Amino acid sequence: HKDGYEKYATWKRIWTSNGKSEPSLKAFMSDQLVPYWVQCTKQDCAKWRQLTRDIQMTTASAKIYRCGMKTHTAVKSENSDPCSLSEDM
């Protein structure tokens, strides 16, 4: 098997047992490998930020997200103005 097949097979078993849609490579890629993107809700910012898959993003946290926010605690970081950083590409 190619590298990563075991990870895919494990994911496929879990995906199937949870009764989600039919497991596919496309679903695996979007569920496991593609990062989250969230937009800052501050009116004069609205920049898009890329978050890693280990962040527990919810619909509620996405609705109040601001640059520099620690998404698991909904508390802003100590950076003076995280909105001044350029938008993630």
C-alpha positions as CSV (number, residue, x, y, z in Angstrom):
1,H,0.0,0.0,0.0
2,K,1.1,3.6,-0.6
3,D,1.9,5.9,2.3
4,G,-1.2,7.1,4.1
5,Y,-3.4,4.2,3.2
6,E,-3.7,3.0,6.8
7,K,-4.8,6.4,7.9
8,Y,-7.4,6.5,5.2
9,A,-8.6,2.9,6.0
10,T,-9.0,3.9,9.7
11,W,-10.8,7.1,8.8
12,K,-13.1,5.1,6.5
13,R,-14.1,2.7,9.3
14,I,-14.9,5.5,11.6
15,W,-16.7,7.5,8.9
16,T,-18.9,4.5,8.0
17,S,-19.7,3.6,11.6
18,N,-21.0,7.2,12.3
19,G,-23.5,6.8,9.4
20,K,-22.2,9.8,7.4
21,S,-22.3,9.8,3.6
22,E,-20.6,7.2,1.5
23,P,-16.8,7.3,2.3
24,S,-14.7,8.5,-0.5
25,L,-11.2,9.9,-1.1
26,K,-12.7,13.3,-1.7
27,A,-14.6,13.2,1.7
28,F,-11.4,12.1,3.4
29,M,-9.4,14.9,1.9
30,S,-11.9,17.6,3.0
31,D,-12.5,16.1,6.4
32,Q,-8.9,15.3,7.4
33,L,-6.5,17.4,5.3
34,V,-8.0,20.7,4.1
35,P,-7.6,23.5,6.7
36,Y,-10.4,25.6,8.1
37,W,-10.8,29.1,6.8
38,V,-12.6,31.7,8.9
39,Q,-13.3,35.4,8.2
40,C,-12.8,38.1,10.8
41,T,-16.1,39.6,11.9
42,K,-14.6,43.0,12.7
43,Q,-16.2,45.4,10.2
44,D,-13.1,47.2,9.1
45,C,-11.1,44.0,8.8
46,A,-13.0,41.0,7.3
47,K,-9.7,39.2,6.5
48,W,-9.6,35.5,6.0
49,R,-7.5,33.4,8.3
50,Q,-6.4,29.8,7.8
51,L,-6.7,27.6,10.9
52,T,-5.3,24.1,11.4
53,R,-7.6,21.0,11.6
54,D,-6.9,20.6,15.3
55,I,-8.9,23.8,16.1
56,Q,-12.4,23.0,17.4
57,M,-14.3,25.4,15.1
58,T,-18.1,25.6,15.6
59,T,-20.7,27.6,13.8
60,A,-21.0,29.8,16.9
61,S,-17.3,30.5,17.1
62,A,-17.1,31.3,13.4
63,K,-19.9,33.9,13.8
64,I,-17.9,35.8,16.4
65,Y,-14.3,35.1,15.2
66,R,-11.9,38.0,15.2
67,C,-8.3,38.0,14.1
68,G,-6.0,36.7,16.9
69,M,-8.9,35.0,18.7
70,K,-8.0,31.7,20.4
71,T,-10.9,29.7,19.0
72,H,-11.0,27.1,21.8
73,T,-11.4,29.7,24.5
74,A,-13.1,32.6,22.5
75,V,-10.5,35.0,24.1
76,K,-8.4,37.4,22.1
77,S,-4.6,36.9,22.1
78,E,-2.2,39.4,23.6
79,N,-1.0,40.7,20.1
80,S,-1.6,44.4,20.0
81,D,-3.6,44.4,16.7
82,P,-3.8,41.0,15.0
83,C,-6.0,42.6,12.3
84,S,-3.0,44.6,11.1
85,L,-1.3,41.4,9.9
86,S,-1.7,40.7,6.2
87,E,-4.5,38.3,5.1
88,D,-3.6,34.6,4.9
89,M,-3.0,33.5,1.3
